[in-house]
Amino acid sequence: MAKQLGYLALLPFIVGALLVWFVRADARGHVAAALSAYAAVVIAFLGGIHWGFGFVRAAAEPRLFIWGVVPALVAFVAVLMPPYAGLVIHGAMLVGCYLVDRNIYPAHGASRWLVLRFRLSLGASLSCFLGAAGS
C-alpha cells in the first residue's frame, strides 16, 4: 500500500508541472505557487522521517533531529521566493534529501525503501525543475 500511495503522491507534482506549461499566462503564477507549496509539504515530511528514526532509539543521534528540521526550513524559504527560483530550490532539496537518506536509512532498517524513494524523488524533483522552467 505504501508503494501505491507514494506514486499517488507524485500526481500533484506531475499535474502541476504540466499545468504550468499549458494554462493561460494569468493562471501560471498560481499553478507554480501551488506546486511550490506542495513540494514544501513533501520536503517537510521527508525531514520528519528522521525525527521518527530518532524517537525509536533510546540514545538517539542528535544529527537526526538537526537534519530533520533542515528540509522544512529550506522549503519554507523556497516557498517565499518567486516560483521560478523556489522550485529549483525544492528540486535540489528533494535530491539532497534522497542523498542524505541513502546514508541514513540502512542504519535504521529502512534500506528496502530506497528504490521507491529514488523513483519518487526523481519524479518530484524533475517536476519541480520543469515547473520552474515553465514559470
C-alpha positions as CSV (number, residue, x, y, z in Angstrom):
1,M,0.0,0.0,0.0
2,A,2.9,2.4,0.8
3,K,4.1,2.0,-2.8
4,Q,0.8,2.9,-4.3
5,L,0.3,5.9,-2.0
6,G,3.9,7.0,-2.8
7,Y,3.1,7.0,-6.5
8,L,-0.2,8.7,-5.9
9,A,1.6,11.5,-4.1
10,L,3.5,12.1,-7.3
11,L,0.3,13.2,-9.1
12,P,0.3,16.8,-7.8
13,F,3.9,17.1,-8.9
14,I,3.3,15.8,-12.4
15,V,0.0,17.6,-12.9
16,G,1.4,20.9,-11.5
17,A,4.5,20.7,-13.7
18,L,2.4,20.1,-16.8
19,L,-0.2,22.7,-16.0
20,V,2.5,25.4,-15.6
21,W,3.2,24.9,-19.3
22,F,-0.4,24.7,-20.5
23,V,-2.5,27.1,-18.5
24,R,-3.1,30.7,-19.5
25,A,-0.4,33.2,-18.6
26,D,-2.6,34.8,-15.9
27,A,-3.0,31.5,-14.1
28,R,0.6,30.3,-14.5
29,G,1.8,32.0,-11.3
30,H,-1.0,30.4,-9.2
31,V,-0.2,27.0,-10.5
32,A,3.5,27.4,-9.9
33,A,2.9,28.7,-6.4
34,A,0.6,25.6,-5.7
35,L,3.3,23.3,-7.0
36,S,5.9,25.1,-4.8
37,A,3.6,24.8,-1.7
38,Y,3.0,21.1,-2.3
39,A,6.8,20.5,-2.7
40,A,7.4,22.3,0.6
41,V,4.9,20.0,2.4
42,V,6.6,16.9,0.9
43,I,10.1,18.1,1.8
44,A,9.0,18.8,5.4
45,F,7.6,15.3,5.6
46,L,11.0,13.9,4.4
47,G,12.7,15.7,7.3
48,G,10.1,14.4,9.7
49,I,11.1,10.8,8.9
50,H,14.4,11.5,10.6
51,W,12.6,12.5,13.8
52,G,10.8,9.2,13.7
53,F,14.1,7.4,13.4
54,G,15.4,9.4,16.4
55,F,12.3,8.7,18.6
56,V,12.5,4.9,18.3
57,R,16.0,4.8,19.7
58,A,16.8,5.2,23.4
59,A,20.0,7.0,22.7
60,A,19.1,9.0,19.6
61,E,21.7,10.6,17.5
62,P,21.3,14.5,17.7
63,R,22.1,14.7,13.9
64,L,18.7,13.0,13.2
65,F,16.8,15.8,14.9
66,I,19.1,18.5,13.5
67,W,18.8,17.3,9.9
68,G,15.1,16.7,10.5
69,V,14.4,20.4,10.6
70,V,16.7,21.5,7.8
71,P,14.4,20.4,4.9
72,A,11.4,22.2,6.4
73,L,13.4,25.4,6.9
74,V,14.8,25.3,3.4
75,A,11.4,24.6,1.9
76,F,9.9,27.5,3.8
77,V,12.4,29.9,2.4
78,A,11.8,28.5,-1.1
79,V,8.1,29.0,-0.8
80,L,8.7,32.7,-0.1
81,M,10.7,33.0,-3.3
82,P,9.2,33.5,-6.8
83,P,8.3,30.1,-8.1
84,Y,10.8,30.1,-10.9
85,A,13.6,30.2,-8.2
86,G,11.8,28.4,-5.3
87,L,11.0,25.4,-7.4
88,V,14.7,25.0,-8.3
89,I,15.5,25.0,-4.6
90,H,12.7,22.5,-4.0
91,G,14.1,20.2,-6.7
92,A,17.6,20.4,-5.4
93,M,16.3,19.8,-1.8
94,L,14.5,16.7,-3.0
95,V,17.7,15.4,-4.5
96,G,19.7,16.3,-1.4
97,C,17.2,14.6,0.9
98,Y,17.5,11.4,-1.1
99,L,21.3,11.5,-0.9
100,V,21.2,12.0,2.9
101,D,18.6,9.3,3.2
102,R,20.7,6.8,1.2
103,N,23.2,7.0,4.1
104,I,20.8,7.2,7.0
105,Y,18.1,4.6,6.0
106,P,20.3,1.5,6.2
107,A,21.3,2.2,9.7
108,H,17.6,2.3,10.7
109,G,16.4,-0.8,8.9
110,A,14.7,1.2,6.1
111,S,17.0,0.4,3.2
112,R,14.3,-1.5,1.4
113,W,12.5,1.8,0.8
114,L,15.4,3.4,-1.1
115,V,14.4,2.1,-4.6
116,L,10.9,3.6,-4.1
117,R,12.5,6.8,-2.6
118,F,14.7,7.1,-5.6
119,R,11.8,6.9,-8.1
120,L,9.7,9.3,-6.1
121,S,12.5,11.8,-5.6
122,L,13.3,11.6,-9.3
123,G,9.8,12.3,-10.4
124,A,9.2,15.0,-7.8
125,S,12.5,16.8,-8.5
126,L,12.1,16.7,-12.2
127,S,8.6,18.1,-11.9
128,C,9.9,20.9,-9.8
129,F,12.6,21.7,-12.3
130,L,10.1,21.6,-15.2
131,G,7.7,23.7,-13.3
132,A,10.5,26.3,-12.6
133,A,11.4,26.3,-16.3
134,G,7.7,26.9,-17.3
135,S,7.1,29.7,-14.7
